[in-house]
Amino acid sequence: MPELDNDKQTETVQELKKVSISLLRSIGIFHWLGYGLLVLALFDVIEILVPPQFMNPVWEFQTLGALVERVPVPLIGLALVFYGERNYRANWEIPLLKVLSWLSLLVGILFLLLVPLGIIDTLRINQQNSQRITSQIEQQIAQIQQVKGALEQAQTKEEMEQILSSIDSQGRTPTIRDSAQLTEVKQQISSFITQGEAGMKAQAQATRTQQRLSLLESSVKWNLGALVSGALYIGIWRSTSWLRSRKG
């Protein structure tokens, strides 16, 4: 019975050795896959940042979003590259891994610094959107006021027809035969303009609200994403302390 147990132990040890060798071989594949993902991530970053438009809040905000959206690829790449620590490494890898470790810390800090920038850009973009809508509304209201003023001053059939043609350039204006019809058309147009002005203001407010809501959703998603990304990158740096030990 003891000999049987020894044979089983020997078989178990042999199996464990085979599994260990297989894992070591797989580690090498993981490393190369990780390096490939990091290179692809670098291409993405270059595409996002070139050409730079610093001080442009829209570009900065969209760049933040693009970087956050692509975070999983470099994080997975780093995890694969650092997998297995020093096992199954070529001589040139350890110096490169040290660089990647410190680069992880730097990228993590940059992501954390992007959070306040993202908040500021959100406020600036919201202000720009509001100002653009207000400017458009003011221009349209000024045009409406001009039409209203001309409508109030119109006393003849010719003046009224000129106003109608300016409103509808396709010639779909009613024919005015007498003063009674002139008064009726003036009232109808005045009512139409008033309704159109109210509808325009309501539409502008709805557009402003929709843009603000969409901007807020993106801001929360991307700023929280930057915060989490920064923490993960710094976590990778902390977990690679074996590279900064004396043996490294």
Helices and strands as residue ranges (DSSP letters): H 2-49, H 57-69, H 72-82, H 93-153, H 157-167, H 179-239, G 241-243
